[in-house]
Structure formats: C-alpha cells, structure tokens
Amino acid sequence: MTQSTGRALGFALLGWLLLASPPAAADANWKTSSAVWKQMDACTRAARKQFPDYTAEANAKREAARQKCLRSSNLPGEAAEPQQAQPQPAER
C-alpha cells in the first residue's frame, strides 16, 4: 500500500466514523422537546373537545381550559394576559 492510498483510507475511515455516530445530546434534547410538545398538543385537543364551538365565548373558555391544563402539567405556555413589567428602582 502506498502512502497516498493509506492517507486516503485514513480520511475515509475518519469521515465514516464522524458520520456514523451522531451526537447523543441532540437526540436526548429532541426526545425531551418532542415529549413536551405532545403533552401541550394533548392539552389543546382536550380543550377543543370540551368547547368545540367557535363562538367568542367558547373560544375564551377553550383558551382558559388549555392554559389551566398547561399550568397543571407544568408546561410552557403563553400567559392569558401579558404581565406588566415591574418598575425598576431609580439608580442613584
């Protein structure tokens, strides 16, 4: 085997090893994120099943039910009403 052939095989082996083993952290993060999204989707489906009409009253009740489900499951979600920023104390 010549030196250039050995280098080529070395680079090919290195490239194959890099492509064959994806980072484990990305897979774990994806699984965690996917599980959270599934739980959030379940809250949305349950609220839609509870209040299927698209009237203004049903929309408000559906959103309230969805937010309640998200909070009880300790999941992220938008606040029903935006929180007011706390005033910062004046610097001296």
Helices and strands as residue ranges (DSSP letters): H 3-20, H 24-50, H 56-72
